[in-house]
Amino acid sequence: MTTATQVKPKAGPREWLGLFVLTLPTILLALDATVLNLAVPHLSADLEPTGAELLWIVDIYGFMIAGFLLTMGALGDHVGRRRLLMIGAVGFGAASVLAALATTPAALIAARALLGVTGATLMPSTLALLTNMFKDPRQRGVALSVWVTCFSVGTAVGPVLGGMLLAWFEWGSVFLLAVPVMVLLLVTAPLLLPEFKDADAGRIDLASVVLSLGTVLPVIYGIKRLAEHGVDAAAAGAILLGLAVGMLFVMRQRRSTDPLLDLRLFANRAFSASLLVLLLGLGLMGGLYLFITQYLQSVAGLPAFRAGLWLLPAAAALIVASSLTPVLVRRIRPAYVIGGALLLSVPGYFMIAVVDSGGELPMLVTGFVLIYAGISPMMVLGTDLVVGSAPPERAGSAAAVSESGMEFGIAMGVAALGSVVTSVYRSELGDTLPPNTSEATRDASLDTLAGAETAVGALPDPMRLEVLELAREAFTNGMNLAAGIAGSIVAVLAIVAIVLLRHVPTSGAGESTDTE
């Protein structure tokens, strides 16, 4: 059914200044997702964590964010999105200080877990407030393009800023970045951000909270384990457990009069289709991004700071594409903007698919620029359609679903493409390693490219260089295949986006999306 939309009120100067406040946690979370990887060698030398402890230091943050997104999205609808954003800012700032001051691996793991829980309050609150503040479709499109741009800029600038901090200060400095940002948010939010909440919201269903955690955490853990270890009993068992609990969660939501997740949102075709496109598109891009950053540092041999600089052209492309997207959808339907942009990114994937281990940085960066330019409209319009399709009182829940879809998508992209890269890497390197390679060096080299770089340190120069070159070539070939697969899937996804979203009108049409 298609219904005419009433004239939406325009946002004024206060809302546009408030948008600046909403970009603060966006940039911060993007920075936090990238700088820790740079700090790992430094904190490992200081805290001396075991291999298992180091994995938990890196992974617990993402686990907690993914696990608590739905809960925090619904909580914001109940207690107020500005209030929850400010509570989360206080918690995130405090947890950042605890992480910076950690003196044991256990303390750092606990601080990272708290960062994840409080971080889960920030993104749904930010997106929900943005949607409530910018009701006019055109203005909301511009605001979302700014939001997406800030997230990407934070991701690109992270390695540059992190590299500078680690060159001058201790590893804890990367966590202290959050403190001034959160203080600025706490000062400006009451002045510039209005409060929104669902006046008719009931109590939070604690049983649904437990079931949502029991669904998300095992599935995310299983997917991450697949990426690291391949298919094994632990990964399969965790995913199956999460899916089983997920069925119980869905059954409870259907029966509940005040569900944690309103399943009726999925009846809106624009909501469901946009969520699908976001999940797959971001998953493929996010999975490949991980290997591009490894290529820059481990194959091309760039330090983190210079690797970050090579990523800046892609960030610039995303800024331009994000800025053009709201203008394009005034005359062109979102389906064709999203689908056309995704098709634009396909050559970028195939350019990366032919990069060799000799460090072809111009081709790699050009390909990544096309990918970022092509993915940007999907992020802007997909997020707009997901969150904008929900009624205002459910904006927090819709934002949480959008963020959860992105988290799942990236985790699945890393797992799927990671399995491809790992399989090619181990197969090719195992067949080409010199026969006189020691068992210990062979095992470490076959584990990861980083393991090979460490293992060859004690070898004599000719053999060290040979093994290292073989490892880099095997990794590059794995990345090539993963990029080719991703490009083929994105080409199909572009057609899917056009077909499933073709009913959505232009932003200048003055119509709402239908709910078929």
N, C-alpha and C positions, 0 to 999 in steps of 0.2 A: 504494500500500500504506500502510495506517495502522498505526502501532505505538504501544503504550503507552509513555509516558515514565516513567523511574524518578524517584523523588522527588529534586528538585534541592536541593543544599545552599544554605542561606540565607546571604546576605551579612551580615557583622557591622559593627561600628563602624569598623574599619580600612578596609573597602571603601567605606563611605559617605564617610569623610574622603578616601579616594583619589579619589572622584568629583570632589571639589573640585579636585584636581590636574589631572584630565583636562579640566575645563572651561577651564583657563587657556589652552591653545593654541587651543581652540575660539573663545573670545572674541577672542583676539588676531588670528586669521586673519580673522574677520569684520570687526574694526576695520580691519585692513590693507587689506581689499578696498574700503573706503569712503573712508578719509581721503585716499588719494592723489589722487582726483579733485578734492578741495578744494585740494590743494597745487599742482596743475598751473600755475595762473597765477603763483604765487610762484616756483616753481623755473624756469619758463620765463623770467621776467624776470631771474633770477640767472644761469642756465647758458646761456641763449639757444640752445636746441636747434633744429635744423631741424624741419620738419613730420614727416619720416620718423623722425628720432630721437625726437621726442616720442611718436609712435605706439609705437615699440619700448619706451620707458620705461613706458608704460601697459600694453602687451600682453604683454611678455616674461614677466612673473610668472605670468600665467595659462597661457601656453604651457608653461612648465617644470613647473608643478604638474600639469597634465593629462598631460604626457608621461611623468612619472616616477611617477605614482601606482601603476600596476601593479607596477613594479619595486620600489618601496619597500614595498608591501604584501607581496610575496613575500619580500623581504629580511628584513622583520620576523619572518616565520614561521621563517626560517633562523637569524638571529643573536639573536633575542629582541626582543620588542616594547618592553619598558621600555628596553633598551639603545639601540635605534634611536631611541626618543622622546627620550632624553637627548642622543644624538649630534646629532639634528636640532635640539634646543633650543640647543645650543652654536653650531651653524652658523647658525641663524636669527638669534640674538642678534648674532653677529659680522657677518653680512651686513647687519643693520639699522644697525650702527654705520658700516660702509663706505658704505651708502646716504646716511646723514645727513651724512657728511663729503665726499661726492663733489663735485668741483670742475669736472668736465666731463661732458657728456652720455654719453660712452662709459663713464666710470667708473660713472655711475648705472645705465646699462643692464646692465653686468656685475654690479653689486650686486643689482639686481632679479632677474637670472637666477639668482644664487646663492640669493636669498630663495625663489624658486620651487622650486628643487631641494630645499632643506632643508625648505621648507614641505610638500612632498609626503610627508615622513616623518611629519609630525605627525598628520594626520587619520586615516590608516589605523591607525597605532599606537594612537591614542586610542580609536577605535571597537573595535578588536580587544581591547584591554585591558578596556574596559567590558564587552564580551560575555563574556570569560573570568572577570571578577570577579563578575558578576551572572548566575548560572546559572538562578536561579529566574525563571520567565517574568514573574511579577508585579513582582518587584523590578527586573528588567531593563527592563520597560516604564517604570517610574518613573524609572530612571536615564537612559534615553534621552530621556524628556520633559524632564528637566533639561538634558541635552546640547543638544537642539534649542532649548530656550528660551534658553540662553546664546548660541548662535550668532545667533539673531534679535536678542537684546538688543544684542549687539556690533554688528550691522549697523545698528540704529536709533540707538545711542548714538554711533556713529562720526562722523556729521556734526556732532553737538553738541560732542563732545570735540575733534574736529579743528578746528572753527571757533574754539573757545576757544584752542587751542594756536597757531593761525596768527595770532590777534589779538595774542598776547603774545610769541611767539618766532619764530625763523626756520623755513623750511619743513622743514628736517631734523629738527625736533622730532617730527614725526608718525611718523618711523621709530624714534626712540629710545623710543617707547612700549613696544617689544618687549623692551627690555633688562631692566627690573626684573621683568617677567612671566616671562621665561626663567630669570632667576636664582632666582626663587621656585620654579619648576618643578624646577630642578636640585637645590635643597636638599631639597624635600619628596618627590620621586619615589622615591628609594631607601628612604625611611622608610615610605611609604604604598602604593606600587604593587608588586605581586608581578611576578615575571618569568615570561613564557610564551614558548615556542617549540616548533616541530615537531622532536621528537627524531629523527625518521626522515628529515628533510629532506636532500636531496643538495646538489650544488653549483648555484649560480645559473647558468642557461644564458645566457651572454653574447650568443649569437646571437639568442635570444628577446628579450633586452633591446633590442638594436639594432632588431629588427623591430617591437617595440611602439612605440618612439620614432618609427620610420618610418611607423607607422600613425597614431598620435595627433597628432603635431605638424603634418603637412600638412593633416589633416582640420580640426583646430581653426583653423589659419591660414586655410584656405579658407572656413570658416564665418564667421569674423570679417571677412574681406575682403568676403564677400557682404553683410554688414550695413553695411559702410562704403561700398562702391563698386557694389553690385549685381552681377549676373551678368557676369563677364568671363572671359577666357581663364585668367588667373592663378588665380582662385578655383576654376574648374572643374578646371583641371589639378592643383591641389594636392589637391582632394578625391578625384579619380580616382587620383592617385598613392597617397594614403593608403589607399584601399580596396583597391588592388592589393597593396600591401605587407601589408595586413590579411589578405588571403587566404593569403599565405605564412605569416603569423604563426599563423593558425588551423591550417593544415596541420602546422606544426611542433609545436604544442601537442598535437595529436592523436597524433603519433608519439612524443612525448617521454615517458620514464618519470618525469620530474620536471619537469612543465611550469611555466612562469612563471604561467600562468593555467589553473587546473583547469576545463576545459570541462564536466566532469561536474556542476559546480554548477548549470548551466543546465537540467539534467534535473529539478531540483526545481521544481515548478510555482509554489510560493509565492515562491521566489527570483526566477524569471523574470518572473512577473506583477508582483511588487512593484517590481522594477527598472524595468519598463515604465511603471508608474504614476508612480514617482518622476521618471523622465526627462521625461515629458510634463508632469506637474503643475508641477514646479519650473521647467521651461523656460518655460511660459506665465507663471507668476508672476514669474520673474526678468526676463523680457523686458519685462513691463509695469512692473515696479519701476523700471527704468532711466528710463522716460519719465515716471513719476510724479515722480521726483526732479527731472527737468529741468523739468517743469511748475511745481513749487513754486518753483524758483529763477528760471527764465527767463520764465515766463508770469505767475505770481503775484507775481514780483519779490521773493521773500523771500531774505535772506542765508542762508548755509549753516547757521548756528546755529539760526535760527528754523525753517528747513525741517526740520532734525532734530527739533525739538520737535513739529512737526505729525505726524511719523512715530511718535512715542512711543505714541499710543493703539493703533496697530496692534500694536506690540510687546507692550503690555499684554494685548491680545486673544489673542495667541499664547501668552503665559505662562499665561493662564487655560485656554485650550483644551488646551495641552500637559499641564497639571496634571490636567485632567479625563479625558484620554484613557486612562491606565492604569486608572482606576476604571470607565469605560464598558466596556472590553473584558473585564472580569470577568464580565459578564452578556450582552454583545452581541458577536456575531462581528465580527472586525476588518473584514471586507468591508463590513458595514453602517455601521460607524463611519466608515470612510474614505469610502465612497460618499455617506453622508448629509452628512458635513462638506463634501465637494466640492460637493454640490448647494446647501448653505448659502452657499458662496462665489459661486455664479453670479449672484445679484442684485447682489453687490458689483461684479462686472465690468460689469454693465449700468448700474449707477449711474455708473461712470466713463465709460461710453460716451455719456452725455448731459451731461457737464460741459462748460461753455462756456469761452471764453477770458477771461471776466470775473473769474476767480479764485474759483470756487465751492468754497472750501476745505472747508466742512463736509460737502458731498456727497462730494467726493473722498476725504476722510479716512474717512468712514463706509463708503464702498465698499471702501477698502483694509483697514479693520478686518474687514469680512466676509471678504475674501479671505484675510487672515492667519489668522483664526479657522478658516476652512474648510480651509486648507492644512496646518495644524499636525498634526492626526491622521495625515495621509498621511506627513508627515516622520517622526513618531515611530514609527508602526506599520510603514511601508514600510521604514525603516532596520532596525528590529528583525527583520522577516521576512527581509530580504536577508542580514544578518550572522548572525542567529540560526539560519538554515537550514543554514549551513555547519558542518562538523565543527570542533571546537576548534582542531585543528592547522592549519586553513585559514582561520581567522578573519581574519588579516591580508589575505589575498588577497580574501576576500569584502568586507571593508571597503574595499579599494582599488577593487573593481568598483563598489561603491555610490557612492563618491566620484567615480569616473570618470563614472558615469552622470549624477550631478548636474552635473558640469562640462560634459559634452556637452549635457545638457538645457538648461542656462542659455545656453550658446553658441548652440544652435539656436534657442532662444526669442528671444534678442536679434536673431539674423539674420533669422528669419522675421517677427517683429512689427516689427523695424526696417525691413525692406523695405516693409512696409505703410505705416508712418508716413512713410518717406522718399518713397514714391511719391505719397501724397496731398499731402504738404507741397510737393513740387516742382511737381506738377500744378496745385494750387490757387494757389500763390503766383506761378507763372509766368504764369497767366492774369489775375492781378489787380494785379501791380506797375504803378505809374504808367509811362506810355510814355516819359517823359523821364528814367527811371532810367538812370544810366550803365552801361556794359557791365560794368565792374569790380564795381560795387555789386550789379548783378543776379546775376552769377556767384557772388559770395560769399554773397549772401542765399539763393540757391537751393541752396547746398551744405548748410548746416545752420542751425538757429535761432541757435546761438552765432555762426556766421559773419555772420548778418544783424545781430545785436547789435553786432558789431565794425564792420561795413561802414557802418552808418548814422551812425556817430559824427561824421563830417565833414559830414553833410547839414544843411540849415537845418531848424529845429524843425518846421514843419508837415509837411514831407515825411518827416523822420526819424520822427516819431510815426506817420505813416500807414503807412510801410513796416514799422515794427516791429509795429504792430497787425495788419497783414495777415499777417506771418510768424507771430505768435503764434496767430492764428486758424487758419492752415493747419496748424500743428503740432498744435493741440488737436484739429482734425478728424481728423488722422491717428491720434492717440492714441485718439480715440473709436472709430474703426473697428477698431483693433487690439484694444481692450478688448472690443468686441462679438464679434469673432472668437474671442478667447480664452475668453470666457464660454460661447460655443456649444460649443467643443471640450471645455471642462471638464465641461459637462453630459453629454456623451457619455462622457467618461472616468470619470465617477462610475458610470455603468451598467456600463462595462467592468470597473471595480474590483470591483463587487458580483458580477459573473458569474465572473470569474477567481479571486477569492479566497474565494468562499463556502464552500470546503471547510475553511478554516482555523478551528479551534475557538476558543472564548473562552479567555482566560488562566486561567480558573478550571476549565476542563474536564479539566486533567491529561493532555492528549494532545499529541502532536507533530503538526506538519503532515505531510501525506503527500508522497510524492515521485513522484507520477504525472506 
